[in-house]
């Protein structure tokens, strides 16, 4: 399996669509949507170690964002 990443323009498009989708959902459904999205993407990746690495990367990002002053 090759290790590919999205070009920045495509990543920006994904971010915008994700933000719009979350804004349109009731707050109570946001966590369920994100969990379903994560599982759908994991299924498409097809490599458990890459998925686990992505989960860890996201966890660290949230922790680091929460530890910045003013957060």
Secondary structure in CASP SS format (residue, H / E / C, confidence):
PFRMAT SS
TARGET T0000
AUTHOR 0000-0000-0000
METHOD secondary structure of the structure
MODEL  1
X C 1.00
X C 1.00
X C 1.00
X C 1.00
X C 1.00
X C 1.00
X C 1.00
X H 1.00
X H 1.00
X H 1.00
X H 1.00
X H 1.00
X H 1.00
X H 1.00
X H 1.00
X H 1.00
X H 1.00
X H 1.00
X H 1.00
X H 1.00
X H 1.00
X H 1.00
X H 1.00
X H 1.00
X C 1.00
X C 1.00
X H 1.00
X H 1.00
X H 1.00
X H 1.00
X H 1.00
X H 1.00
X H 1.00
X H 1.00
X H 1.00
X H 1.00
X H 1.00
X H 1.00
X H 1.00
X H 1.00
X H 1.00
X H 1.00
X H 1.00
X H 1.00
X H 1.00
X C 1.00
X C 1.00
X H 1.00
X H 1.00
X H 1.00
X H 1.00
X H 1.00
X H 1.00
X H 1.00
X H 1.00
X H 1.00
X H 1.00
X H 1.00
X H 1.00
X H 1.00
X H 1.00
X H 1.00
X H 1.00
X H 1.00
X H 1.00
X H 1.00
X C 1.00
X C 1.00
X C 1.00
X C 1.00
X C 1.00
END
